[in-house]
Amino acid sequence: MDNSRTISFSTYDLLDKSTSSPQESIFGNFDLVICSNLLFYYQEKYQRFILKKLINSLDESGYLVTGEAERHSVTKIGGLLMVSPPSHIF
């Protein structure tokens, strides 16, 4: 399978309060969001803001994959189930 036609990458300011998802995606509805080694750079209030934005951008059947550093923040916020503990897939 040639994934180059089905996967796209873009840059996006996760702290932008005026948008809920990258402009290229229109409404979000992502099948997969990967967040690794990012949240520990931010204060807890910004971590919550970023995670809520990521969670809201997921499709109903989408997955959030995190690094070790983000796993605690995701479980603390709630709203997602861990697919297979101790994985970092929610």
C-alpha positions in Angstrom: 0.0 0.0 0.0 1.3 3.4 -0.9 0.6 5.5 2.2 2.0 8.7 0.7 -1.5 9.4 -0.7 -3.4 8.8 2.6 -1.0 10.4 5.1 -0.5 14.1 5.4 1.7 16.2 7.7 1.3 19.8 8.7 2.4 22.3 11.3 -0.1 23.8 13.7 0.0 26.0 16.8 -1.7 23.8 19.5 -2.1 26.9 21.7 -4.1 28.8 19.1 -7.4 29.5 20.9 -9.2 30.6 17.7 -9.0 27.1 15.9 -9.9 23.6 17.0 -7.8 21.8 14.4 -5.3 22.4 11.6 -6.8 24.4 8.7 -6.0 21.6 6.2 -8.2 19.2 8.1 -11.3 21.4 8.1 -13.1 19.7 11.0 -10.5 17.4 12.5 -11.9 13.8 12.6 -8.4 12.3 12.6 -8.0 8.5 12.7 -4.7 8.8 14.4 -3.0 11.6 16.4 0.6 11.1 17.7 1.8 13.2 20.6 5.2 12.3 21.9 7.7 14.3 24.0 5.7 17.5 23.9 3.6 18.1 26.9 6.4 18.2 29.5 7.5 21.5 28.0 4.2 23.1 29.1 2.6 24.0 32.4 -0.3 21.8 33.5 -3.0 24.2 32.4 -1.5 24.3 28.9 -1.1 20.5 28.9 -4.9 20.2 29.6 -5.7 22.7 26.9 -3.6 20.8 24.3 -4.9 17.4 25.2 -8.5 18.5 25.1 -7.9 19.9 21.6 -6.2 16.7 20.5 -9.0 14.5 21.9 -11.7 16.7 20.3 -9.9 16.4 16.9 -10.1 12.6 16.9 -12.7 10.7 14.9 -15.1 8.6 17.1 -13.0 5.5 16.3 -9.7 7.4 16.3 -6.6 6.7 18.4 -4.3 9.0 20.4 -0.7 7.6 20.6 1.5 9.2 23.2 5.0 8.9 24.6 5.8 7.9 28.1 5.9 11.5 29.2 2.3 12.2 28.1 0.6 9.0 29.3 0.1 10.3 32.9 -1.4 13.6 31.6 -3.9 11.8 29.4 -5.1 9.4 32.1 -5.3 12.4 34.5 -7.6 14.3 32.1 -9.7 11.3 31.3 -12.2 10.8 28.5 -10.1 8.1 26.8 -9.6 4.4 27.5 -6.2 2.9 27.2 -6.3 0.3 24.4 -3.9 -2.2 26.0 -2.2 -1.3 29.2 0.6 -0.5 29.6 0.7 0.8 26.0 0.5 4.5 25.3 -2.5 4.1 22.9 -5.8 5.6 23.9 
